[in-house]
Amino acid sequence: MRRLAVPLLLSSLPVFALVSSLGGCGWASRHDETAKPDGFLLHGYVSVPGASAGVTGTACLAPPSAPDIHEGGNVRIADDQGRTIAAATLAGGVLASDGTGFDCNFAFELRNASGGRAAYQISVGGRPALTFTTKELAEGKPAVVPVTDAVRASTSPS
């Protein structure tokens, strides 16, 4: 009897490991769905020109010309018809150089965005929405929202 139990136990280990790992992917508990979830990480950033010069990659604040862009600021995410489907918040600003001056970039993300939509509309701080195709976002391309009405700081002496 003992000789039979050991081979039976060893042969069942791979099956147990497979079933256990399916629970971690989130699919095994979705018994009422007919298709595997198509969620992806929608990520991007708001780019505000006119930041003070400094070391790229360090913390920064948006210039006074963009007071609605700040850490914790609201990001509205809508479907291609303009209906709000989610919200996110802006992370702290990070200084970046674009070759002509400095920008302050504020990252945002939405986990488990649906790949079944044609496009997403993203607006920040009550500004007009920009449209991004789901295909590009699902492939990992960031949604870059430029703030065009911010004043670029002058790098020349006055």
N, C-alpha and C positions, 0 to 999 in steps of 0.2 A: 504494500500500500504506500509506504514511504517513497519507494523508488518511482512510483507513478506520479506522486504529488510534486516532486521537484521539477521534472521536465514540463509538466503542465503549468506550473508557476512561471518557469522561465519563458515558455512560449507565449504566455499572456502579457508579459511585460511590454513588448512593443505596442500592442493594441491599447493597453492602459495609457502609455505615454502619448500616443496619438490623440486619444479622446481627451486627455487632460490638457493638451496644448490647444485644442480647438476652443475650449472655454476662454482662453486668454485672448483670442483674436476678436471676440465679440460676436461671432457669427452663430455659435452653437445655441445661444440663448434666444435667438430670433426665430423661433419655430413657426410663427404666424406669417412670416414674410416669404415671398416666392423668389426674390432675387437678392443677391449679395449686396450689402450697402455700398454706395458709390462715393462716400464722403472723402474729402481731401482737405488739406490745410490751405486756406486762403490767407495769404500774408502780403503785406506791403508796407509802405511808409508814406508819410506826408513830408514833402521837401519844401522848406521855407528858405528862400534866399535872404541874404542880408545879415547873417549871423556874424558876430564879432570874430575876428581872426584868432586862431589858437591852434592847438594840437589836434589833428583829426582823430576821431575816436573818443574824444573826451566829452563830458556832459556839456550841454548848451541850452540856451533859452531862445525861443523865437523872438525876433525883433519886435519892438512896440507896434509896428505896422500890421502885425498879425496876432492881436491879443487873444483870439479864439483858438489858437493852436498852442496847446500846452499839455503836459503830462496829465493824464486822466480825462482829457477832452473826449467828446463823443464822436464816434464813427458810426454812421448809419449805413447799413448794408441792405440793399433792396434787390428785388428780382428785376428782370428786363422790362417789366411793366411799371416799375417805380413803387411797388408795394413793399414796405419795410418788412424784412424777414428776420433780421438780426441786428444786434448792436455790438460794438466793441469799444475799447478805450485806447487812447494813445499812450504808449510807453514814454519814458523820459527822452528828451532830445539828445542826439549824438551828432557831434560836429563832423562835417564832411566838406571836402574841397572839390569844386567842379572845374578848377583850372582858371576861372575868372574871379573867383571869390569864394566865400564860405556859405554853406547851407547848414541848417539845423534840421535833421531828419528825425521824425517821430514814427516809430514802428507800431503796427497793429496786426492782429491775426484773428481769424475765425476758424476754429477747429470743426471738422466734420461738415464742411460746406457741401452741398449737393452737386454732383456732377451732372444731374439731369436737367439743369437750366441752361439756356443758351448763353446768358450773360448775367453779370452782376453790375449794379449801379452802386457806387460808393461815394458818399459825401461826408465832409468833415466840417464841424463848426458852423453848420447852417449854410455852407457854400454850395453852389450848384454841383450836382452829381456828375461823376465821370463813369462811362461804361467800359467794362472790361469783359472780354470773352471768357467763358468758362474753360474752353479748351486750353488757352494759354495759362490761366490761373492754375488749373489742375496739373499742368506740366511743370509747375514750380516757378513760373515767371511772377515776380512781385507786382502788385498793383501800386504804381507810383502816382501819387496825387500831388502835382506841383501847385504851390500857392503862388499864383502869378501876380497878385496885387501887393505883395510884400515889397518893400523898398530895399534894393540892394545897397549895402553899406559901401561907401566909397573907400578905396584903398589908397587914394592919393591924399597928401596933406592939403588942408584947406587954406 
